[in-house]
Amino acid sequence: MKEWIIFVLFLLVGLGMLVMGIFYMHKEKGDPESVKIYRIVSVIGAMIAVAAAFIKFVF
């Protein structure tokens, strides 16, 4: 049970970072520095979500 809770939490955090990063990147598309920061946040969020799914379903 504990493994599923941790998996869901990491998945939600990763997907939340990905979605909000993309949202704000689109919202602040006129500022190149903000786009760079939100792109990095989106990539980190995607990596967290993929890693959580990979670890849960492969190991």
C-alpha positions as CSV (number, residue, x, y, z in Angstrom):
1,M,0.0,0.0,0.0
2,K,2.8,2.4,0.9
3,E,4.4,1.9,-2.5
4,W,1.2,2.9,-4.3
5,I,0.9,6.1,-2.2
6,I,4.5,7.1,-3.0
7,F,4.0,6.3,-6.7
8,V,0.8,8.4,-6.9
9,L,2.4,11.3,-5.0
10,F,5.5,11.4,-7.3
11,L,3.3,11.0,-10.4
12,L,1.0,13.9,-9.3
13,V,3.9,16.1,-8.5
14,G,5.7,15.3,-11.8
15,L,2.6,15.8,-13.9
16,G,1.7,19.0,-12.0
17,M,5.1,20.5,-12.7
18,L,4.9,19.5,-16.3
19,V,1.4,21.0,-16.9
20,M,2.1,24.2,-14.9
21,G,5.5,24.6,-16.6
22,I,3.9,24.3,-20.1
23,F,1.0,26.6,-19.0
24,Y,3.2,29.4,-17.7
25,M,5.7,28.9,-20.6
26,H,2.9,29.6,-23.0
27,K,1.6,32.5,-20.8
28,E,5.0,34.2,-20.6
29,K,6.1,33.5,-24.2
30,G,7.3,37.1,-24.7
31,D,10.0,36.8,-22.0
32,P,12.8,34.5,-23.1
33,E,14.3,34.2,-19.6
34,S,10.9,33.0,-18.2
35,V,10.4,30.6,-21.0
36,K,13.8,29.1,-20.3
37,I,13.0,28.6,-16.6
38,Y,9.5,27.1,-17.3
39,R,11.0,24.8,-19.9
40,I,13.4,23.5,-17.3
41,V,10.6,23.0,-14.8
42,S,8.6,21.2,-17.4
43,V,11.5,18.8,-18.3
44,I,12.1,18.1,-14.6
45,G,8.4,17.4,-14.1
46,A,8.3,15.0,-17.0
47,M,11.4,13.2,-15.8
48,I,9.9,12.8,-12.3
49,A,6.6,11.4,-13.8
50,V,8.4,9.0,-16.2
51,A,10.8,7.8,-13.4
52,A,7.9,7.2,-11.1
53,A,6.1,5.1,-13.7
54,F,9.2,3.3,-14.8
55,I,10.2,2.3,-11.2
56,K,6.7,1.3,-10.3
57,F,6.0,-0.9,-13.3
58,V,9.5,-2.3,-14.1
59,F,10.8,-3.0,-10.6
